[in-house]
Structures are given as C-alpha cells and as structure tokens.
Amino acid sequence: MNNTSYDRLVAILQDVHGVTPEDTTPETTYHDLGVDSLTVVELTLQLQRELGIALEDDELTDDLTLAQTASLIDAKLAELARSAS
C-alpha cells in the first residue's frame, strides 16, 4: 500500500462522508465508517476525477479495508501508467 494513496483516500472520504483521519486506520472498513451505496458512488466519482482511475461501485464492498482500497488504487494507477506508455 502506498501511503500517498491511503492519505488521498482518507481525504476524499473526509470530503464525501465527513470522516476525520482520527476515525480511520488502514484496517478500517467501509462498514465501520457507515458508508452507504451513495457514498460509494461519490467516492468512485471523486477518485476518477482526481486520479483518473475507474473503480466499479461493486469493487468497494462493506468489508474492504482502507488499506485494501489503497492497494486497489495503486494497482489501477499502475495499470493506467502501463497503458499510457
């Protein structure tokens, strides 16, 4: 997991769901945060706008941790970089 991806994810969650960094750890799940399906949509749209990556809503399940999501973001960014070169 790239700390930059994790930090960006937490910042986006703060914007779209009102969580604070103190509310989160890498092992926090979306269920722990009370994230609903509308917030997942907002999160995926924000990630696409800010990072240029496309995540499907169903990739972000309730039991997915923030660390796992950051790793998924890293993988999508690496895939994007490979396709651009």
HELIX and SHEET records of a PDB file:
HELIX    1   1 ASN A    3  HIS A   17  1                                  15    
HELIX    2   2 PRO A   21  ASP A   23  5                                   3    
HELIX    3   3 TYR A   30  LEU A   33  1                                   4    
HELIX    4   4 SER A   37  LEU A   51  1                                  15    
HELIX    5   5 ASP A   57  GLU A   59  5                                   3    
HELIX    6   6 LEU A   66  ALA A   84  1                                  19    
END                                                                             
